[in-house]
């Protein structure tokens, strides 16, 4: 199960990017940055909540403790979303542009 989390994170962000790319049809740089930003924000929120939920549910059986632990873990994890956006957007943009130059991706 632990190895599935990074795969799910990458698959979710890739699917989110492809869906948003169809929504914003032209390839202007500022639209790409908007697509990356939205993809990363949504993916970070969903992945952090799913990982926190899995962590809490696998560790305890008492429902009250699960709710308290979920909030204790989820809040700091969700606060990291802006950090993910700041770090990942330039990296995604640069890597994708380099891959396009070598015709690795469209």
N, C-alpha and C positions, 0 to 999 in steps of 0.2 A: 504493500500500500504506500509506503514512504517513497518509493521510486516513481509512483504515478503522479505525485504532486507537481514535480517540475514539468512532466510531459503535459499534464492538464493546463498548467500555467502557459506554456508555449502554444498549445493548441487553441486555447481560449483567446489569447491575444492575436494569434494569426487569423482565426475566424472573424474576430471583431474587426481587424484591420481590413480584411477582404470585403466584409459587409459595408464598412464605412467608405471604402474606396469606390464602391459602386454608387454610393450616395453622392459623393463629391467627384464628379466625372473628370474634370480636367486635372492636369498634373502640375499646377502651380505650387511653388515651394511652401507658401503659407498654408495652403490647404493640406499638404502632406503633414505639416507640423500639427495642424488641428486634428487630423486623423490619428496621428501618433499619440497626441495628448489624450484624446477621448478613449482610445483603445487601452492605453496604459492605466488611466484612472479607473475605468470600469473593470479591467482585468485585475488590478491590484485590490480593489474593494472585494470583488467576488472571491478571489483566491485567498485573501487574508481571512475573510469570514469562514470560508470552507475549511481552511487549515486549522483555524482556531476551534471551530466546531468539532472537527475530527479529534483534535488534541484533547478537548474537554470530555467528549463522549467516550473516548477510549480509556480515560483515566478514572472516572468516578461513576457511581450509579445513583447517588442521591440527587434528585432534581434541583433542590435548592442550591446545593454546592455547585452543580453544573451551571446554573444561571449566574451565580456570583463569579465563578471561574471564567465563564465565557466573557463577561463584561471586563474582568480584570485583564484578560489576554487580548480581547478584541480592540479595546480603546487604544492601547499603545501601538498595536499593529496597524490600525487605521490611520493613526497619526503619522505613520511612515509613508503614506501614499504620496504626499507632496515631494518627499525625498526621492521616491521612485520616479516620479515625473521629471524632476530636475536632472536626474542622472541618466535615465533611459532615453529621453527624447533625442538629445544630441547624438548618442551612440547609435540609436536606430536610424536616424537620418543619414549619418555619415556612412554606416555600413551598407544601407540599402542603396545609396548613391554610388558607392564603390562597386557593389555587385552589378548594378545596372550598366556601369561603364565597361565591365568585363563580360557583359551579356550573360550573367549567371541567373538573373531574374528579369522580368519585364518591368 
